[in-house]
Amino acid sequence: MAAFDPWDPAFLADPYPAYAELRARGRVHHYEPTNQWLVPHHADVSALLRDRRLGRTYRHRFTHEDFGRTPPPPEHEPFHTLNDHGMLDLEPPDHTRIRRLVSKAFTPRTVERLGPYVEALAGELVDGLVRRGGGDLLAEVAEPLPVAVIAEMLGVPESDRAPLRPWSADICGMYELNPSEETAARAVRASVEFSDYLRDLIAARRKEPGDDLISGLIAAHDEGDRLTEQEMISTCVLLLNAGHEATVNATVNGWWALFRNPDQLAALRADHSLVPSAVEELMRYDTPLQLFERWVLDEIEIDGTTIPRGAELALLFGSANHDPAVFTDPGRLDLTRAENPHISFSAGIHYCIGAPLARLELAASMRALLERAPTLTLATEPHRKPNFVIRGLEDLTVEIR
């Protein structure tokens, strides 16, 4: 019987049998190692993402002590200051205020205008891969594309972009279950360095505004839509992290899935009009974000089990996306799947603001690879990252014959 064990390499290689067991056993399970309640069914995950009795934070209503929680250690403070002022970890009214400002940069029209830039960059990156006869798809295409796009939107100069991905990776380590002290130390260091860099960039944009999101946030602040400097810094870090982390992992998880399902890859190569549905199906099939946490602000009940205030729910996106109650034959990759209500971009007020941009980037890189590297094949078995919450690969080495 498959066991839910987010530290077991066998589970990390393929968590989906363990999810099937969890779904079969019930709708909610207390998991002692992380003191969380696991929620594996699509209907429950979808409903709870919209339930206002839950929150990404509790600090807008309770102190740590009121909520029965131990405050984080003082030495972790730079990470928590950065994390806790981003809209992903805020609740209304602060969340509403910040999201309203940022959403102007992610309207369908704005994203559509980015289309030619994204497609041109994807083409350049793939052309480089073709000239070299192959290489690491992750390092040479999957990573540079979304990092460049979100950095361009924010107005980060090209010469400053090298540390963005390492900073992001170190900060995101804190989103794993029970992170180690070493992970926390790296996240704190990255939080300080990233914040210092953005503070200087914001100061430069105050003196000399540009046509970028940071300048737009400064202008909105000056016009009365108040955004503290810390909120501005935290928002930029969130957009840089979320704006590429999921896209990078969705790209490599997706191509790894295609290589393991040659019939589906052949169908896609034969019919490029499948790209939009392929993007959705690959996001569902091997979900980049496997788990999303929510705090219980007011007692709830799930299937006769009372979950008290102060508890933490672990909403299992990867399990929800393989729920046979919603998806026919969920373990099968089907690029023509018509009904595909996956929740890889979350739902409710924290629905991913960058989902249209992520879809644009994923489709652009997929089309570029299909058109410019039609003989793309897997060169060596990839190594999986030893992470559970953010699911991805260390590398994906390919060759072009």
Protein Blocks (a to p, Z undefined) as FASTA:
>chain_A
ZZddfkbfklmmommlmmmmmmmnombdcdfklopacdfbfklmmmmmmmmkbcfbfklm
bcfklnopacddfklmmmmmmmmmpfklcccfklmmmmmmmmmmmgfklmmmmmmmmmmm
mmmmmmmmmmnopajfklmmmmmmmmmmmmmmnopafklmmmmmmmmmmmmmmmpghiaf
klmmmmmmmmmmmmmmmmmmmmmmmmmccddfklmmmmmmmnopacdfklmmmmmmmmmm
mmmmmmmmmmmmmmmmmmmmmmlmmmmmmmmklmmmmmmmmmmmmcfblbdcdddfbdcd
eehiacdehiacdddfklmmmcfklmghklbccfkbmblcbfklogajllcfklmmmmmm
mmmmmmmmmmmmmmgccfbdcdddfbfklgcdfbdcdddZZ
